[in-house]
Amino acid sequence: MITNSHITQDPLPPAPGKSPATGFGLGRPWRAYSRVIVMNTELPESLNPAGWSVWGRNDPAPLAYYAQYNNNGPGWRPTEVAPWSHILTAKEAAMFEPKVFLAGTDHWNPIAEAAKLP
């Protein structure tokens, strides 16, 4: 999960014999049931409008769960995302908030712990 962030891209030099990349994606499924959520995050213009990639595989609708919510910036184009990905409602996104998603019976507070990081 990526939340409350600012994503940037430094162009990588092309591999020998390859054309320079024209954009990048937020993720691509390695496994059938991977899950990535990007929310409340600023996205750069260089982001591929689909947001996600199937990594050249023939599966047009992977079983992975990739979603976005309330992002912003020039790369936030919710009408152009991959058709198999999700745009979350506020209610759906609430269950992925760190304080909810990372909650356990040990009373660990992920928000307070993150605030201590440099």
Backbone as XML, in Angstrom:
<?xml version="1.0"?>
<chain id="A" units="angstrom">
  <residue number="1" name="MET">
    <atom name="N" x="0.827" y="-1.155" z="0.000"/>
    <atom name="CA" x="0.000" y="0.000" z="0.000"/>
    <atom name="C" x="0.886" y="1.238" z="0.000"/>
  </residue>
  <residue number="2" name="ILE">
    <atom name="N" x="0.497" y="2.184" z="-0.816"/>
    <atom name="CA" x="1.157" y="3.488" z="-0.837"/>
    <atom name="C" x="0.077" y="4.499" z="-0.497"/>
  </residue>
  <residue number="3" name="THR">
    <atom name="N" x="0.315" y="5.310" z="0.530"/>
    <atom name="CA" x="-0.674" y="6.309" z="0.915"/>
    <atom name="C" x="0.001" y="7.594" z="1.356"/>
  </residue>
  <residue number="4" name="ASN">
    <atom name="N" x="-0.674" y="8.701" z="1.082"/>
    <atom name="CA" x="-0.193" y="10.029" z="1.475"/>
    <atom name="C" x="1.248" y="10.258" z="1.020"/>
  </residue>
  <residue number="5" name="SER">
    <atom name="N" x="1.491" y="10.011" z="-0.259"/>
    <atom name="CA" x="2.854" y="10.082" z="-0.792"/>
    <atom name="C" x="2.928" y="10.968" z="-2.034"/>
  </residue>
  <residue number="6" name="HIS">
    <atom name="N" x="4.140" y="11.113" z="-2.512"/>
    <atom name="CA" x="4.418" y="11.861" z="-3.739"/>
    <atom name="C" x="5.341" y="10.976" z="-4.567"/>
  </residue>
  <residue number="7" name="ILE">
    <atom name="N" x="4.850" y="10.461" z="-5.682"/>
    <atom name="CA" x="5.647" y="9.570" z="-6.529"/>
    <atom name="C" x="6.358" y="10.393" z="-7.595"/>
  </residue>
  <residue number="8" name="THR">
    <atom name="N" x="7.643" y="10.122" z="-7.773"/>
    <atom name="CA" x="8.429" y="10.793" z="-8.803"/>
    <atom name="C" x="9.095" y="9.738" z="-9.677"/>
  </residue>
  <residue number="9" name="GLN">
    <atom name="N" x="9.629" y="10.185" z="-10.806"/>
    <atom name="CA" x="10.351" y="9.274" z="-11.681"/>
    <atom name="C" x="11.592" y="9.951" z="-12.212"/>
  </residue>
  <residue number="10" name="ASP">
    <atom name="N" x="12.715" y="9.275" z="-12.075"/>
    <atom name="CA" x="13.940" y="9.677" z="-12.735"/>
    <atom name="C" x="14.092" y="8.766" z="-13.935"/>
  </residue>
  <residue number="11" name="PRO">
    <atom name="N" x="14.154" y="9.332" z="-15.137"/>
    <atom name="CA" x="14.259" y="8.471" z="-16.321"/>
    <atom name="C" x="15.494" y="7.570" z="-16.259"/>
  </residue>
  <residue number="12" name="LEU">
    <atom name="N" x="15.293" y="6.322" z="-16.605"/>
    <atom name="CA" x="16.401" y="5.370" z="-16.673"/>
    <atom name="C" x="16.949" y="5.345" z="-18.086"/>
  </residue>
  <residue number="13" name="PRO">
    <atom name="N" x="18.244" y="5.177" z="-18.237"/>
    <atom name="CA" x="18.772" y="5.050" z="-19.593"/>
    <atom name="C" x="18.239" y="3.767" z="-20.227"/>
  </residue>
  <residue number="14" name="PRO">
    <atom name="N" x="17.971" y="3.787" z="-21.536"/>
    <atom name="CA" x="17.447" y="2.575" z="-22.173"/>
    <atom name="C" x="18.476" y="1.453" z="-22.171"/>
  </residue>
  <residue number="15" name="ALA">
    <atom name="N" x="17.988" y="0.233" z="-22.154"/>
    <atom name="CA" x="18.864" y="-0.933" z="-22.288"/>
    <atom name="C" x="19.483" y="-0.907" z="-23.674"/>
  </residue>
  <residue number="16" name="PRO">
    <atom name="N" x="20.647" y="-1.494" z="-23.848"/>
    <atom name="CA" x="21.283" y="-1.496" z="-25.167"/>
    <atom name="C" x="20.331" y="-2.027" z="-26.238"/>
  </residue>
  <residue number="17" name="GLY">
    <atom name="N" x="20.185" y="-1.254" z="-27.298"/>
    <atom name="CA" x="19.344" y="-1.660" z="-28.409"/>
    <atom name="C" x="17.863" y="-1.409" z="-28.211"/>
  </residue>
  <residue number="18" name="LYS">
    <atom name="N" x="17.486" y="-0.789" z="-27.102"/>
    <atom name="CA" x="16.072" y="-0.530" z="-26.805"/>
    <atom name="C" x="15.789" y="0.971" z="-26.893"/>
  </residue>
  <residue number="19" name="SER">
    <atom name="N" x="14.534" y="1.300" z="-27.128"/>
    <atom name="CA" x="14.094" y="2.696" z="-27.127"/>
    <atom name="C" x="13.908" y="3.159" z="-25.685"/>
  </residue>
  <residue number="20" name="PRO">
    <atom name="N" x="14.045" y="4.470" z="-25.451"/>
    <atom name="CA" x="13.800" y="4.959" z="-24.090"/>
    <atom name="C" x="12.356" y="4.702" z="-23.677"/>
  </residue>
  <residue number="21" name="ALA">
    <atom name="N" x="12.148" y="4.451" z="-22.411"/>
    <atom name="CA" x="10.802" y="4.228" z="-21.893"/>
    <atom name="C" x="10.009" y="5.528" z="-21.976"/>
  </residue>
  <residue number="22" name="THR">
    <atom name="N" x="8.728" y="5.425" z="-22.260"/>
    <atom name="CA" x="7.883" y="6.615" z="-22.385"/>
    <atom name="C" x="7.019" y="6.848" z="-21.160"/>
  </residue>
  <residue number="23" name="GLY">
    <atom name="N" x="7.090" y="6.014" z="-20.179"/>
    <atom name="CA" x="6.311" y="6.168" z="-18.961"/>
    <atom name="C" x="6.555" y="4.991" z="-18.049"/>
  </residue>
  <residue number="24" name="PHE">
    <atom name="N" x="5.886" y="4.979" z="-16.961"/>
    <atom name="CA" x="6.029" y="3.857" z="-16.024"/>
    <atom name="C" x="4.676" y="3.560" z="-15.421"/>
  </residue>
  <residue number="25" name="GLY">
    <atom name="N" x="4.560" y="2.397" z="-14.808"/>
    <atom name="CA" x="3.316" y="1.993" z="-14.165"/>
    <atom name="C" x="3.482" y="1.924" z="-12.664"/>
  </residue>
  <residue number="26" name="LEU">
    <atom name="N" x="2.379" y="1.841" z="-11.967"/>
    <atom name="CA" x="2.395" y="1.722" z="-10.512"/>
    <atom name="C" x="2.724" y="0.306" z="-10.063"/>
  </residue>
  <residue number="27" name="GLY">
    <atom name="N" x="2.475" y="-0.668" z="-10.919"/>
    <atom name="CA" x="2.761" y="-2.042" z="-10.556"/>
    <atom name="C" x="2.323" y="-3.001" z="-11.638"/>
  </residue>
  <residue number="28" name="ARG">
    <atom name="N" x="2.778" y="-4.241" z="-11.494"/>
    <atom name="CA" x="2.383" y="-5.320" z="-12.397"/>
    <atom name="C" x="2.400" y="-6.613" z="-11.599"/>
  </residue>
  <residue number="29" name="PRO">
    <atom name="N" x="1.358" y="-7.404" z="-11.754"/>
    <atom name="CA" x="1.242" y="-8.600" z="-10.916"/>
    <atom name="C" x="2.286" y="-9.663" z="-11.222"/>
  </residue>
  <residue number="30" name="TRP">
    <atom name="N" x="2.993" y="-10.078" z="-10.194"/>
    <atom name="CA" x="3.911" y="-11.215" z="-10.292"/>
    <atom name="C" x="3.173" y="-12.500" z="-10.036"/>
  </residue>
  <residue number="31" name="ARG">
    <atom name="N" x="2.222" y="-12.439" z="-9.149"/>
    <atom name="CA" x="1.479" y="-13.616" z="-8.748"/>
    <atom name="C" x="-0.021" y="-13.347" z="-8.919"/>
  </residue>
  <residue number="32" name="ALA">
    <atom name="N" x="-0.784" y="-14.396" z="-8.952"/>
    <atom name="CA" x="-2.215" y="-14.281" z="-9.243"/>
    <atom name="C" x="-2.962" y="-13.377" z="-8.271"/>
  </residue>
  <residue number="33" name="TYR">
    <atom name="N" x="-2.646" y="-13.418" z="-6.996"/>
    <atom name="CA" x="-3.458" y="-12.698" z="-6.023"/>
    <atom name="C" x="-2.717" y="-11.559" z="-5.328"/>
  </residue>
  <residue number="34" name="SER">
    <atom name="N" x="-1.788" y="-10.931" z="-6.028"/>
    <atom name="CA" x="-1.098" y="-9.795" z="-5.422"/>
    <atom name="C" x="-2.091" y="-8.641" z="-5.246"/>
  </residue>
  <residue number="35" name="ARG">
    <atom name="N" x="-1.762" y="-7.724" z="-4.349"/>
    <atom name="CA" x="-2.654" y="-6.602" z="-4.057"/>
    <atom name="C" x="-1.826" y="-5.346" z="-3.827"/>
  </residue>
  <residue number="36" name="VAL">
    <atom name="N" x="-2.186" y="-4.274" z="-4.537"/>
    <atom name="CA" x="-1.539" y="-2.986" z="-4.360"/>
    <atom name="C" x="-2.622" y="-1.912" z="-4.346"/>
  </residue>
  <residue number="37" name="ILE">
    <atom name="N" x="-2.537" y="-1.023" z="-3.380"/>
    <atom name="CA" x="-3.464" y="0.088" z="-3.267"/>
    <atom name="C" x="-2.632" y="1.364" z="-3.229"/>
  </residue>
  <residue number="38" name="VAL">
    <atom name="N" x="-2.984" y="2.341" z="-4.054"/>
    <atom name="CA" x="-2.330" y="3.650" z="-4.042"/>
    <atom name="C" x="-3.426" y="4.668" z="-3.768"/>
  </residue>
  <residue number="39" name="MET">
    <atom name="N" x="-3.275" y="5.410" z="-2.662"/>
    <atom name="CA" x="-4.320" y="6.372" z="-2.318"/>
    <atom name="C" x="-3.755" y="7.639" z="-1.697"/>
  </residue>
  <residue number="40" name="ASN">
    <atom name="N" x="-4.482" y="8.733" z="-1.934"/>
    <atom name="CA" x="-4.094" y="10.041" z="-1.400"/>
    <atom name="C" x="-2.654" y="10.384" z="-1.783"/>
  </residue>
  <residue number="41" name="THR">
    <atom name="N" x="-2.305" y="10.102" z="-3.022"/>
    <atom name="CA" x="-0.922" y="10.239" z="-3.482"/>
    <atom name="C" x="-0.852" y="11.089" z="-4.746"/>
  </residue>
  <residue number="42" name="GLU">
    <atom name="N" x="0.180" y="11.923" z="-4.833"/>
    <atom name="CA" x="0.401" y="12.745" z="-6.024"/>
    <atom name="C" x="1.145" y="11.914" z="-7.071"/>
  </residue>
  <residue number="43" name="LEU">
    <atom name="N" x="0.589" y="11.870" z="-8.275"/>
    <atom name="CA" x="1.147" y="11.060" z="-9.353"/>
    <atom name="C" x="1.712" y="11.952" z="-10.453"/>
  </residue>
  <residue number="44" name="PRO">
    <atom name="N" x="2.895" y="11.628" z="-10.975"/>
    <atom name="CA" x="3.533" y="12.469" z="-11.987"/>
    <atom name="C" x="2.943" y="12.264" z="-13.383"/>
  </residue>
  <residue number="45" name="GLU">
    <atom name="N" x="3.151" y="13.235" z="-14.223"/>
    <atom name="CA" x="2.646" y="13.183" z="-15.599"/>
    <atom name="C" x="3.203" y="11.992" z="-16.368"/>
  </residue>
  <residue number="46" name="SER">
    <atom name="N" x="4.401" y="11.554" z="-16.031"/>
    <atom name="CA" x="5.040" y="10.450" z="-16.754"/>
    <atom name="C" x="4.431" y="9.088" z="-16.444"/>
  </residue>
  <residue number="47" name="LEU">
    <atom name="N" x="3.465" y="9.024" z="-15.522"/>
    <atom name="CA" x="2.800" y="7.761" z="-15.225"/>
    <atom name="C" x="1.972" y="7.325" z="-16.425"/>
  </residue>
  <residue number="48" name="ASN">
    <atom name="N" x="2.093" y="6.067" z="-16.798"/>
    <atom name="CA" x="1.260" y="5.506" z="-17.862"/>
    <atom name="C" x="-0.195" y="5.667" z="-17.433"/>
  </residue>
  <residue number="49" name="PRO">
    <atom name="N" x="-1.071" y="6.202" z="-18.304"/>
    <atom name="CA" x="-2.461" y="6.431" z="-17.902"/>
    <atom name="C" x="-3.185" y="5.181" z="-17.393"/>
  </residue>
  <residue number="50" name="ALA">
    <atom name="N" x="-2.830" y="4.000" z="-17.872"/>
    <atom name="CA" x="-3.466" y="2.765" z="-17.396"/>
    <atom name="C" x="-3.131" y="2.513" z="-15.931"/>
  </residue>
  <residue number="51" name="GLY">
    <atom name="N" x="-2.017" y="3.044" z="-15.461"/>
    <atom name="CA" x="-1.610" y="2.884" z="-14.066"/>
    <atom name="C" x="-0.927" y="1.561" z="-13.774"/>
  </residue>
  <residue number="52" name="TRP">
    <atom name="N" x="-1.453" y="0.490" z="-14.331"/>
    <atom name="CA" x="-0.976" y="-0.860" z="-14.027"/>
    <atom name="C" x="-0.677" y="-1.596" z="-15.321"/>
  </residue>
  <residue number="53" name="SER">
    <atom name="N" x="0.160" y="-2.594" z="-15.239"/>
    <atom name="CA" x="0.547" y="-3.376" z="-16.411"/>
    <atom name="C" x="0.333" y="-4.857" z="-16.130"/>
  </residue>
  <residue number="54" name="VAL">
    <atom name="N" x="0.035" y="-5.623" z="-17.175"/>
    <atom name="CA" x="-0.070" y="-7.075" z="-17.010"/>
    <atom name="C" x="1.266" y="-7.745" z="-17.322"/>
  </residue>
  <residue number="55" name="TRP">
    <atom name="N" x="2.292" y="-6.958" z="-17.504"/>
    <atom name="CA" x="3.652" y="-7.432" z="-17.677"/>
    <atom name="C" x="3.826" y="-8.291" z="-18.932"/>
  </residue>
  <residue number="56" name="GLY">
    <atom name="N" x="3.067" y="-7.949" z="-19.970"/>
    <atom name="CA" x="3.224" y="-8.630" z="-21.244"/>
    <atom name="C" x="2.602" y="-10.006" z="-21.307"/>
  </residue>
  <residue number="57" name="ARG">
    <atom name="N" x="1.936" y="-10.415" z="-20.240"/>
    <atom name="CA" x="1.287" y="-11.723" z="-20.254"/>
    <atom name="C" x="-0.021" y="-11.627" z="-21.018"/>
  </residue>
  <residue number="58" name="ASN">
    <atom name="N" x="-0.553" y="-12.755" z="-21.414"/>
    <atom name="CA" x="-1.759" y="-12.773" z="-22.223"/>
    <atom name="C" x="-3.051" y="-12.624" z="-21.422"/>
  </residue>
  <residue number="59" name="ASP">
    <atom name="N" x="-2.979" y="-12.589" z="-20.114"/>
    <atom name="CA" x="-4.163" y="-12.493" z="-19.283"/>
    <atom name="C" x="-4.661" y="-11.043" z="-19.258"/>
  </residue>
  <residue number="60" name="PRO">
    <atom name="N" x="-5.761" y="-10.715" z="-19.930"/>
    <atom name="CA" x="-6.225" y="-9.328" z="-19.968"/>
    <atom name="C" x="-6.844" y="-8.858" z="-18.654"/>
  </residue>
  <residue number="61" name="ALA">
    <atom name="N" x="-7.205" y="-9.765" z="-17.778"/>
    <atom name="CA" x="-7.806" y="-9.401" z="-16.490"/>
    <atom name="C" x="-7.204" y="-10.256" z="-15.385"/>
  </residue>
  <residue number="62" name="PRO">
    <atom name="N" x="-6.032" y="-9.891" z="-14.882"/>
    <atom name="CA" x="-5.389" y="-10.694" z="-13.847"/>
    <atom name="C" x="-6.239" y="-10.797" z="-12.580"/>
  </residue>
  <residue number="63" name="LEU">
    <atom name="N" x="-5.964" y="-11.801" z="-11.779"/>
    <atom name="CA" x="-6.667" y="-11.996" z="-10.517"/>
    <atom name="C" x="-6.162" y="-11.042" z="-9.427"/>
  </residue>
  <residue number="64" name="ALA">
    <atom name="N" x="-5.093" y="-10.327" z="-9.713"/>
    <atom name="CA" x="-4.545" y="-9.372" z="-8.761"/>
    <atom name="C" x="-5.565" y="-8.272" z="-8.480"/>
  </residue>
  <residue number="65" name="TYR">
    <atom name="N" x="-5.449" y="-7.654" z="-7.310"/>
    <atom name="CA" x="-6.340" y="-6.562" z="-6.932"/>
    <atom name="C" x="-5.507" y="-5.294" z="-6.851"/>
  </residue>
  <residue number="66" name="TYR">
    <atom name="N" x="-5.601" y="-4.463" z="-7.857"/>
    <atom name="CA" x="-4.856" y="-3.213" z="-7.909"/>
    <atom name="C" x="-5.859" y="-2.073" z="-7.939"/>
  </residue>
  <residue number="67" name="ALA">
    <atom name="N" x="-5.699" y="-1.103" z="-7.041"/>
    <atom name="CA" x="-6.708" y="-0.061" z="-6.900"/>
    <atom name="C" x="-6.078" y="1.282" z="-6.566"/>
  </residue>
  <residue number="68" name="GLN">
    <atom name="N" x="-6.858" y="2.334" z="-6.828"/>
    <atom name="CA" x="-6.463" y="3.694" z="-6.497"/>
    <atom name="C" x="-7.646" y="4.404" z="-5.842"/>
  </residue>
  <residue number="69" name="TYR">
    <atom name="N" x="-7.297" y="5.431" z="-5.042"/>
    <atom name="CA" x="-8.324" y="6.243" z="-4.416"/>
    <atom name="C" x="-7.785" y="7.646" z="-4.149"/>
  </residue>
  <residue number="70" name="ASN">
    <atom name="N" x="-8.551" y="8.643" z="-4.535"/>
    <atom name="CA" x="-8.312" y="10.034" z="-4.155"/>
    <atom name="C" x="-6.891" y="10.510" z="-4.427"/>
  </residue>
  <residue number="71" name="ASN">
    <atom name="N" x="-6.309" y="10.058" z="-5.525"/>
    <atom name="CA" x="-4.985" y="10.543" z="-5.892"/>
    <atom name="C" x="-5.124" y="11.907" z="-6.559"/>
  </residue>
  <residue number="72" name="ASN">
    <atom name="N" x="-3.999" y="12.535" z="-6.860"/>
    <atom name="CA" x="-4.020" y="13.838" z="-7.514"/>
    <atom name="C" x="-2.765" y="14.006" z="-8.346"/>
  </residue>
  <residue number="73" name="GLY">
    <atom name="N" x="-2.603" y="15.146" z="-8.961"/>
    <atom name="CA" x="-1.451" y="15.424" z="-9.803"/>
    <atom name="C" x="-1.745" y="15.111" z="-11.264"/>
  </residue>
  <residue number="74" name="PRO">
    <atom name="N" x="-0.823" y="15.485" z="-12.151"/>
    <atom name="CA" x="-1.056" y="15.306" z="-13.589"/>
    <atom name="C" x="-1.139" y="13.854" z="-14.034"/>
  </residue>
  <residue number="75" name="GLY">
    <atom name="N" x="-0.654" y="12.924" z="-13.244"/>
    <atom name="CA" x="-0.735" y="11.511" z="-13.600"/>
    <atom name="C" x="-2.007" y="10.826" z="-13.122"/>
  </residue>
  <residue number="76" name="TRP">
    <atom name="N" x="-2.844" y="11.553" z="-12.394"/>
    <atom name="CA" x="-4.097" y="10.971" z="-11.892"/>
    <atom name="C" x="-5.159" y="11.148" z="-12.965"/>
  </residue>
  <residue number="77" name="ARG">
    <atom name="N" x="-5.389" y="10.054" z="-13.709"/>
    <atom name="CA" x="-6.369" y="10.046" z="-14.798"/>
    <atom name="C" x="-7.295" y="8.845" z="-14.594"/>
  </residue>
  <residue number="78" name="PRO">
    <atom name="N" x="-8.225" y="8.950" z="-13.640"/>
    <atom name="CA" x="-9.041" y="7.792" z="-13.262"/>
    <atom name="C" x="-9.901" y="7.230" z="-14.390"/>
  </residue>
  <residue number="79" name="THR">
    <atom name="N" x="-10.205" y="8.013" z="-15.399"/>
    <atom name="CA" x="-11.022" y="7.493" z="-16.506"/>
    <atom name="C" x="-10.205" y="6.660" z="-17.486"/>
  </residue>
  <residue number="80" name="GLU">
    <atom name="N" x="-8.878" y="6.632" z="-17.301"/>
    <atom name="CA" x="-8.013" y="5.913" z="-18.239"/>
    <atom name="C" x="-7.310" y="4.701" z="-17.634"/>
  </residue>
  <residue number="81" name="VAL">
    <atom name="N" x="-7.630" y="4.340" z="-16.406"/>
    <atom name="CA" x="-6.927" y="3.228" z="-15.757"/>
    <atom name="C" x="-7.267" y="1.895" z="-16.418"/>
  </residue>
  <residue number="82" name="ALA">
    <atom name="N" x="-6.416" y="0.919" z="-16.178"/>
    <atom name="CA" x="-6.624" y="-0.427" z="-16.724"/>
    <atom name="C" x="-8.026" y="-0.906" z="-16.347"/>
  </residue>
  <residue number="83" name="PRO">
    <atom name="N" x="-8.742" y="-1.500" z="-17.285"/>
    <atom name="CA" x="-10.123" y="-1.902" z="-17.004"/>
    <atom name="C" x="-10.262" y="-2.954" z="-15.905"/>
  </residue>
  <residue number="84" name="TRP">
    <atom name="N" x="-9.225" y="-3.695" z="-15.611"/>
    <atom name="CA" x="-9.282" y="-4.717" z="-14.560"/>
    <atom name="C" x="-8.901" y="-4.171" z="-13.193"/>
  </residue>
  <residue number="85" name="SER">
    <atom name="N" x="-8.453" y="-2.909" z="-13.137"/>
    <atom name="CA" x="-8.109" y="-2.310" z="-11.846"/>
    <atom name="C" x="-9.349" y="-1.641" z="-11.254"/>
  </residue>
  <residue number="86" name="HIS">
    <atom name="N" x="-9.200" y="-1.084" z="-10.067"/>
    <atom name="CA" x="-10.342" y="-0.536" z="-9.344"/>
    <atom name="C" x="-10.094" y="0.911" z="-8.933"/>
  </residue>
  <residue number="87" name="ILE">
    <atom name="N" x="-11.147" y="1.710" z="-8.981"/>
    <atom name="CA" x="-11.167" y="3.029" z="-8.369"/>
    <atom name="C" x="-12.086" y="2.877" z="-7.156"/>
  </residue>
  <residue number="88" name="LEU">
    <atom name="N" x="-11.515" y="3.060" z="-5.980"/>
    <atom name="CA" x="-12.253" y="2.805" z="-4.749"/>
    <atom name="C" x="-13.179" y="3.957" z="-4.367"/>
  </residue>
  <residue number="89" name="THR">
    <atom name="N" x="-14.256" y="3.627" z="-3.707"/>
    <atom name="CA" x="-15.104" y="4.625" z="-3.069"/>
    <atom name="C" x="-14.473" y="4.968" z="-1.722"/>
  </residue>
  <residue number="90" name="ALA">
    <atom name="N" x="-14.963" y="6.011" z="-1.086"/>
    <atom name="CA" x="-14.441" y="6.369" z="0.239"/>
    <atom name="C" x="-14.639" y="5.231" z="1.234"/>
  </residue>
  <residue number="91" name="LYS">
    <atom name="N" x="-15.785" y="4.575" z="1.162"/>
    <atom name="CA" x="-16.057" y="3.471" z="2.085"/>
    <atom name="C" x="-15.100" y="2.304" z="1.834"/>
  </residue>
  <residue number="92" name="GLU">
    <atom name="N" x="-14.852" y="1.977" z="0.566"/>
    <atom name="CA" x="-13.916" y="0.891" z="0.239"/>
    <atom name="C" x="-12.496" y="1.249" z="0.661"/>
  </residue>
  <residue number="93" name="ALA">
    <atom name="N" x="-12.094" y="2.495" z="0.440"/>
    <atom name="CA" x="-10.738" y="2.933" z="0.777"/>
    <atom name="C" x="-10.497" y="2.939" z="2.282"/>
  </residue>
  <residue number="94" name="ALA">
    <atom name="N" x="-11.538" y="3.173" z="3.061"/>
    <atom name="CA" x="-11.378" y="3.255" z="4.518"/>
    <atom name="C" x="-10.778" y="1.980" z="5.103"/>
  </residue>
  <residue number="95" name="MET">
    <atom name="N" x="-11.085" y="0.826" z="4.526"/>
    <atom name="CA" x="-10.543" y="-0.418" z="5.085"/>
    <atom name="C" x="-9.051" y="-0.588" z="4.784"/>
  </residue>
  <residue number="96" name="PHE">
    <atom name="N" x="-8.508" y="0.258" z="3.890"/>
    <atom name="CA" x="-7.076" y="0.181" z="3.587"/>
    <atom name="C" x="-6.265" y="1.269" z="4.292"/>
  </residue>
  <residue number="97" name="GLU">
    <atom name="N" x="-6.925" y="2.095" z="5.100"/>
    <atom name="CA" x="-6.182" y="3.080" z="5.894"/>
    <atom name="C" x="-5.246" y="2.309" z="6.825"/>
  </residue>
  <residue number="98" name="PRO">
    <atom name="N" x="-4.000" y="2.769" z="6.991"/>
    <atom name="CA" x="-3.034" y="2.024" z="7.817"/>
    <atom name="C" x="-3.555" y="1.659" z="9.204"/>
  </residue>
  <residue number="99" name="LYS">
    <atom name="N" x="-4.259" y="2.578" z="9.863"/>
    <atom name="CA" x="-4.732" y="2.287" z="11.226"/>
    <atom name="C" x="-5.741" y="1.147" z="11.248"/>
  </residue>
  <residue number="100" name="VAL">
    <atom name="N" x="-6.413" y="0.904" z="10.132"/>
    <atom name="CA" x="-7.383" y="-0.190" z="10.040"/>
    <atom name="C" x="-6.721" y="-1.441" z="9.471"/>
  </residue>
  <residue number="101" name="PHE">
    <atom name="N" x="-6.047" y="-1.274" z="8.344"/>
    <atom name="CA" x="-5.454" y="-2.403" z="7.630"/>
    <atom name="C" x="-4.379" y="-3.109" z="8.452"/>
  </residue>
  <residue number="102" name="LEU">
    <atom name="N" x="-3.638" y="-2.345" z="9.241"/>
    <atom name="CA" x="-2.539" y="-2.910" z="10.031"/>
    <atom name="C" x="-2.923" y="-3.166" z="11.486"/>
  </residue>
  <residue number="103" name="ALA">
    <atom name="N" x="-4.185" y="-2.998" z="11.798"/>
    <atom name="CA" x="-4.632" y="-3.193" z="13.180"/>
    <atom name="C" x="-4.490" y="-4.653" z="13.584"/>
  </residue>
  <residue number="104" name="GLY">
    <atom name="N" x="-4.173" y="-4.845" z="14.821"/>
    <atom name="CA" x="-4.061" y="-6.192" z="15.376"/>
    <atom name="C" x="-4.495" y="-6.173" z="16.820"/>
  </residue>
  <residue number="105" name="THR">
    <atom name="N" x="-4.324" y="-7.277" z="17.465"/>
    <atom name="CA" x="-4.726" y="-7.372" z="18.866"/>
    <atom name="C" x="-3.645" y="-6.853" z="19.819"/>
  </residue>
  <residue number="106" name="ASP">
    <atom name="N" x="-2.478" y="-6.475" z="19.270"/>
    <atom name="CA" x="-1.371" y="-6.036" z="20.118"/>
    <atom name="C" x="-1.377" y="-4.529" z="20.383"/>
  </residue>
  <residue number="107" name="HIS">
    <atom name="N" x="-2.349" y="-3.798" z="19.846"/>
    <atom name="CA" x="-2.496" y="-2.359" z="20.048"/>
    <atom name="C" x="-1.354" y="-1.548" z="19.437"/>
  </residue>
  <residue number="108" name="TRP">
    <atom name="N" x="-0.642" y="-2.122" z="18.478"/>
    <atom name="CA" x="0.405" y="-1.391" z="17.763"/>
    <atom name="C" x="-0.230" y="-0.266" z="16.975"/>
  </residue>
  <residue number="109" name="ASN">
    <atom name="N" x="0.374" y="0.909" z="16.997"/>
    <atom name="CA" x="-0.169" y="2.080" z="16.314"/>
    <atom name="C" x="0.745" y="2.439" z="15.135"/>
  </residue>
  <residue number="110" name="PRO">
    <atom name="N" x="0.391" y="2.045" z="13.898"/>
    <atom name="CA" x="1.264" y="2.297" z="12.760"/>
    <atom name="C" x="1.440" y="3.782" z="12.456"/>
  </residue>
  <residue number="111" name="ILE">
    <atom name="N" x="0.461" y="4.592" z="12.749"/>
    <atom name="CA" x="0.557" y="6.031" z="12.497"/>
    <atom name="C" x="1.597" y="6.652" z="13.438"/>
  </residue>
  <residue number="112" name="ALA">
    <atom name="N" x="1.535" y="6.315" z="14.701"/>
    <atom name="CA" x="2.498" y="6.849" z="15.676"/>
    <atom name="C" x="3.916" y="6.364" z="15.368"/>
  </residue>
  <residue number="113" name="GLU">
    <atom name="N" x="4.045" y="5.101" z="14.980"/>
    <atom name="CA" x="5.368" y="4.555" z="14.654"/>
    <atom name="C" x="5.939" y="5.222" z="13.412"/>
  </residue>
  <residue number="114" name="ALA">
    <atom name="N" x="5.118" y="5.454" z="12.399"/>
    <atom name="CA" x="5.597" y="6.108" z="11.180"/>
    <atom name="C" x="6.044" y="7.533" z="11.464"/>
  </residue>
  <residue number="115" name="ALA">
    <atom name="N" x="5.373" y="8.206" z="12.396"/>
    <atom name="CA" x="5.738" y="9.584" z="12.750"/>
    <atom name="C" x="7.135" y="9.673" z="13.374"/>
  </residue>
  <residue number="116" name="LYS">
    <atom name="N" x="7.626" y="8.585" z="13.904"/>
    <atom name="CA" x="8.962" y="8.563" z="14.519"/>
    <atom name="C" x="10.082" y="8.398" z="13.511"/>
  </residue>
  <residue number="117" name="LEU">
    <atom name="N" x="9.729" y="8.033" z="12.277"/>
    <atom name="CA" x="10.760" y="7.793" z="11.256"/>
    <atom name="C" x="11.391" y="9.104" z="10.794"/>
  </residue>
  <residue number="118" name="PRO">
    <atom name="N" x="12.657" y="9.053" z="10.413"/>
    <atom name="CA" x="13.316" y="10.285" z="9.949"/>
    <atom name="C" x="12.736" y="10.775" z="8.644"/>
  </residue>
</chain>
